[in-house]
Amino acid sequence: MTASTEYAQKKLDETKRRAGKAFAEHCLISNGERWWHLARRKPDGAVDSRYSTDVYCGHFGEIYVGGDIDVVVFSYFSDSRDLRARLAWIGRAKDLSYYVARKAAIGMSDREYIYKWDEDYARLQLQELKQEMETEEALTGSAREAIDQALEDIGDKHRAAICADLYTAISFDWLESLGDFGMLLSGRVVYAWAALGRLCDLLGIL
């Protein structure tokens, strides 16, 4: 496992732990045929609004998750009539970085909501790219200069500008290895997934 992969996994695991803790004591407050309202209760029995969440299954295979967390829509589950299976589709999913993120990207129609820029992750990726190109004797002078400049620019330049500079000096075949350069799964997706996981727990969905 590379340093960047290990870093990304550690960040995801930390967010999953926080999200799991946020919903661990949620109970089912109310529900209808296609919707559920989850929240914690205070010692006096009143509903605690912190992280209170609404889940709604639409008629076309989507799941809406929102409330006192950022809204996420997951799309599309093939059997739109089986609501329990639909909840499990995301709530019991294991692959967050690819599968869950992909379904959220389809539902939200904008990757900006699904991923967030992480400067430390971007630095690790560039350092690994430079080392790999050196090992393969593919690191030209202009490529080395571009990577070094990009490392300096992180924190000062927008991601798109850094990518544009890299593409002027390094072939696409090498840059393709960066994938979603500097981008990690956003907390909003992880929290929505965790809320669905808690709902599955409450409904006895395996």
Secondary structure by P-SEA (a helix, b strand, c coil): ccaaaaaaaaaaaaaaaaaaaaccccccccccccbbbbbbbcccccccccccbbbbbcccbbbbbbccccbbbbccccccccaaaaaaccccccccccaaaaaaaaaaccccccbbbbaaaaaaaaaaaaaaaaaaccccaaaaaaaaaaaaacccccaaaaaaaaaaccccccccccccccccccaaaaaaaaaaaaaaaaaccc
